[in-house]
Amino acid sequence: MEAYLRRKGALEVLIEIGLGSATFQNVDEAVLVSSSTVSNRLQEGVENELIEVTHRPIDHGTQKRYTLTTVGTRVVNRVREIDLDKTVQKLQRLHRERETELERLIGRLNRDKLIIGYEHEQNPPSIPEDNIPPDDAIGGLEPPSESDQKAAHRKRLEDDLVGLDEETDDGSDDQM
């Protein structure tokens, strides 16, 4: 039973069935896990003898309903004694509020994206022809000329040599 109660959605399923009975649809709509998880938890609840399945006649056949066994009822009563059911319901409410706010945010972002796209189509940014950098330019800058590149390379080599001269002047590397 402990392993079952620790599974995602198990406690919520038991709380939703409560002291009455519920259909799969009732439980599925109330519990914030996938339909397949609800189905698995109901089946596992039956296997753990916490839930039993009953069938009621309806206009078009029979309806499968889930009720708690004596042990399942005892578990739910203990859950209610420590107000865990209220905590679970609060978490479900907060989860639904989060989902609602997330959908609102996504709606606003999509609207903003459409507005920006529409404005961009109506007023595309213009780049003057004389400001277009050459194809091999990096970051909008033109590459240095070949003679400038050679001069920069020579300067780096000279700077490296100056560093070597300083080391030999202090006497630390005289034996090279």
Buried (B, 14 or more C-beta within 10 A) or exposed (E): EEEBBEBEBBBBBBBBBBEEBBBBEBBBEBBBBEEEBBBBBBEBBBEBEBBBEEEEEEEEEEBEBBBBBEEBBEBBEEBBEEEBBEEBBEEBEEEEEEEEEEEEEEEEEEEEEEEEEEEEEEEEEEEEEEEEEEEEEEEEEEEEEEEEEEEEEEEEEEEEEEEEEEEEEEEEEEEE
